[in-house]
Amino acid sequence: MPNFWTKWLRDIADSQGEDGCVPMICPAYHGPKSDPAWGGNYAPLVWYLYGYYDDERMLVEHYDGMKRCTDYLASIAEGFIISKGDLGDHMLPGDEPGKEEFISSETPRELVWTGYLYRSAAVTAQAAKVLGKPGDVRKYAKLADDVKEAFNARWLDTVKHIYAGGSQTSQVFPLALDIVPAKDRAGVIECLVESITEQYANHHHTGNTGTTCLIDKLAELGCGDIMWKIVTQTTYPSWGYMVSQGATTIWESWSLLAKCGNSESMIMWATIDEFLYNDLAGIKGPDYYGPKPFTPGFKEITISPLVPDGLDRARASVRTVRGMVTSSWRRTDGGLVLEVGIPPNATASVEVPTPGLKDALIMESGNDVWAAGAFVSGTSGITAGKMSENGVTFAIGSGTYRFEVTAG
């Protein structure tokens, strides 16, 4: 896969215009048509793949292109707000199959475009820091801050805690970017959750930007059970609905009845696997939209499984540049077993869930590692343990581990 992504990024770079604009589709066989929410992914994609593979050559090769793309986006902004583009939040579900919107009428396109300018500037500053370019760090960090300030001034209602009209995408996109002011964060999350759970009966109502943001962030925001309900829906709109209609690939639209577009193979919705790996199995990869710290190349691994109601087990593995990372959990009578594998030359923070247990006893391969609310030292490979939001988090080294959780 590294060879594939390397070639793919070069295709994007080859399609970039002299002004820095990246077309919507690369190679640009549809012509130079552009959209900041499509071509604006260039810099975030380079940064994401650097995080995944820890290959600084990606940054070196594409840094100039990242800067030119970010500069182009900044050049078409007025007061740090972009009002020039095409699609915005693409392919919004309708009230019923066939009523999809090719361009969302509920989320301002300018909000989406401006958010991508912020993200592009932020990751370009991060890349500049890695490459030792302090002048560019200051330039693009300031640009990101200016865009964030303009974004919130333009769209955030600090009384109602909603962005723009309060659509799900308008709410979750700034949360994913992590640009919501601290005093408004809880309110923005509450409004988003109310829309999903009450207005849309545990369904998403988002286009391509909003949907990927939900997948990227909802569990991290403490709403993993809600994301699980979205993922397991079989009624319209959902991935399960596609399956119920005989789909063997991910459609472009949420139904084949859509009059605005109905390709039967569109990768943009296939990001649902990120939720399965990152959240259900708990193997955390790099953040795409926001600034969550991540040590490149999985040198420092985080495993934190989501254990939602209605699910008894999950298992996944991710092949990293350091080797295979594995996570497998299953419920037991009164407890849970979590097995993880950490490759050589890596360390890990592993959160062992303790669902419904106030005084959990945790053993690793027969040895007590947590008892009476405290870490029990002495087990090889485990150097520390502490209470965390959803269980107990242990610091471990490379190797395989079997954590068994029971009532204390």
BELPE-V893007 format. One record per backbone hydrogen bond with DSSP energy under -0.5 kcal/mol. NH is the residue of the N-H (numbers start at 1). CO is the residue of the C=O. E is the energy in kcal/mol with one decimal. If there is no record, write none. Layout:
# BELPE-V893007
{{NH;CO;E} {NH;CO;E}}
This chain:
# BELPE-V893007
{{5;1;-2.6} {6;2;-2.3} {7;3;-2.2} {8;4;-2.5} {9;5;-2.6} {10;6;-1.6} {11;7;-1.8} {12;8;-1.7} {13;9;-2.6} {14;10;-2.6} {15;11;-1.1} {15;12;-0.6} {16;12;-0.8} {16;13;-0.9} {17;21;-3.2} {20;17;-1.8} {23;21;-0.5} {24;33;-2.7} {29;27;-2.3} {31;28;-1.6} {38;35;-2.1} {39;35;-1.8} {40;35;-0.8} {41;38;-1.7} {42;39;-1.8} {44;40;-0.5} {45;41;-2.7} {46;42;-2.2} {47;43;-2.3} {48;44;-2.5} {49;45;-2.5} {50;46;-2.1} {51;47;-2.2} {52;48;-2.0} {53;49;-2.5} {54;50;-2.6} {56;54;-0.7} {58;55;-1.7} {59;55;-0.6} {60;56;-2.4} {61;57;-2.8} {62;58;-1.9} {63;59;-1.6} {66;62;-2.7} {67;63;-2.5} {68;64;-2.5} {69;65;-2.4} {70;66;-2.4} {71;67;-3.0} {72;68;-2.2} {73;69;-2.3} {74;70;-2.4} {75;71;-2.0} {76;72;-1.2} {77;74;-1.1} {78;81;-2.6} {81;78;-1.1} {83;76;-0.7} {83;81;-0.5} {90;88;-1.2} {91;102;-1.8} {92;101;-2.3} {99;96;-2.0} {101;92;-2.5} {102;100;-0.5} {104;89;-2.0} {108;106;-0.5} {111;108;-0.5} {112;108;-1.4} {113;109;-2.7} {114;110;-2.6} {115;111;-1.9} {116;112;-1.6} {117;113;-1.5} {118;114;-2.1} {119;115;-2.3} {120;116;-2.4} {121;117;-2.4} {122;118;-2.7} {123;119;-2.4} {124;120;-1.8} {125;121;-2.0} {126;122;-1.7} {127;123;-2.6} {128;124;-2.3} {129;125;-1.7} {130;126;-1.8} {131;127;-2.1} {132;129;-1.0} {133;128;-2.6} {137;133;-2.0} {138;134;-2.2} {139;135;-2.1} {140;136;-2.7} {141;137;-2.1} {142;138;-2.1} {143;139;-1.9} {144;140;-2.4} {145;141;-2.3} {146;142;-2.7} {147;143;-2.5} {148;144;-2.6} {149;145;-2.3} {150;146;-2.2} {151;147;-3.0} {152;148;-2.4} {153;149;-2.1} {154;150;-2.1} {155;151;-2.3} {156;152;-1.7} {157;155;-0.5} {157;162;-3.0} {158;156;-0.8} {161;157;-2.0} {162;157;-1.0} {164;155;-2.1} {166;163;-2.9} {171;167;-1.8} {172;168;-2.8} {173;169;-2.4} {174;170;-0.6} {175;171;-1.0} {176;172;-2.7} {177;173;-2.3} {178;174;-0.8} {179;174;-2.2} {180;174;-0.6} {184;181;-1.6} {185;181;-1.1} {185;182;-0.5} {186;182;-0.5} {188;184;-2.4} {189;185;-2.4} {190;186;-2.4} {191;187;-2.2} {192;188;-2.0} {193;189;-2.7} {194;190;-2.3} {195;191;-1.9} {196;192;-2.1} {197;193;-3.0} {198;194;-2.2} {199;194;-1.6} {200;195;-1.8} {202;196;-2.4} {203;196;-1.0} {208;90;-2.5} {211;207;-2.8} {212;208;-1.5} {213;209;-1.8} {214;210;-2.2} {215;211;-2.1} {216;212;-2.1} {217;213;-2.3} {218;214;-2.3} {221;217;-1.9} {222;219;-1.9} {223;218;-2.1} {224;219;-0.5} {227;223;-1.9} {228;224;-2.4} {229;225;-1.7} {230;226;-2.1} {231;227;-2.7} {232;228;-1.8} {233;230;-1.1} {240;233;-0.8} {242;238;-1.4} {243;239;-2.0} {244;240;-2.4} {245;241;-1.2} {245;242;-0.6} {246;243;-2.0} {247;242;-2.5} {251;249;-0.5} {252;263;-3.1} {258;255;-1.1} {259;98;-0.6} {266;250;-2.9} {269;266;-1.2} {270;267;-1.7} {271;268;-0.5} {272;269;-1.0} {273;270;-1.6} {274;271;-2.1} {275;271;-0.5} {275;272;-0.8} {276;272;-1.1} {277;273;-2.3} {278;274;-2.9} {279;274;-0.5} {279;275;-1.5} {280;275;-2.2} {281;276;-2.0} {283;277;-2.2} {284;282;-1.1} {284;302;-2.4} {296;294;-0.5} {297;51;-3.1} {298;295;-1.0} {299;295;-0.6} {299;296;-0.7} {301;299;-0.5} {301;347;-3.0} {303;349;-2.7} {304;282;-2.2} {305;351;-0.6} {306;279;-2.5} {308;306;-0.6} {311;308;-1.6} {314;329;-2.2} {316;327;-2.5} {318;325;-2.7} {320;318;-0.8} {320;323;-2.2} {323;320;-1.0} {325;318;-2.7} {326;341;-1.8} {327;316;-2.4} {328;339;-2.4} {329;314;-2.6} {330;337;-2.0} {331;312;-2.7} {332;335;-2.1} {334;332;-0.9} {335;332;-1.5} {336;405;-1.7} {337;330;-2.6} {338;403;-2.8} {339;328;-3.3} {340;401;-1.9} {341;326;-1.9} {342;399;-2.9} {346;343;-0.7} {347;299;-2.2} {348;396;-2.5} {349;301;-2.9} {350;348;-0.6} {350;394;-2.7} {351;303;-3.1} {351;349;-0.6} {352;350;-0.7} {352;392;-3.4} {353;351;-0.7} {354;390;-1.6} {357;354;-1.8} {358;356;-0.6} {360;358;-0.5} {361;406;-3.0} {362;370;-2.4} {363;404;-2.4} {364;367;-3.0} {365;363;-0.5} {365;402;-1.9} {367;364;-1.7} {369;362;-2.9} {370;362;-1.7} {371;374;-2.3} {374;371;-1.4} {376;369;-2.2} {377;375;-0.6} {382;379;-1.8} {383;381;-0.6} {383;395;-2.5} {384;395;-0.9} {386;393;-2.0} {388;391;-2.8} {391;388;-0.7} {392;352;-2.0} {393;386;-3.0} {394;350;-2.8} {395;384;-2.0} {396;348;-2.6} {396;394;-0.6} {397;381;-1.6} {399;342;-2.6} {401;340;-2.5} {403;338;-3.4} {404;363;-3.2} {404;402;-0.5} {405;336;-3.6} {405;403;-0.5} {406;361;-2.5} {408;359;-2.8}}
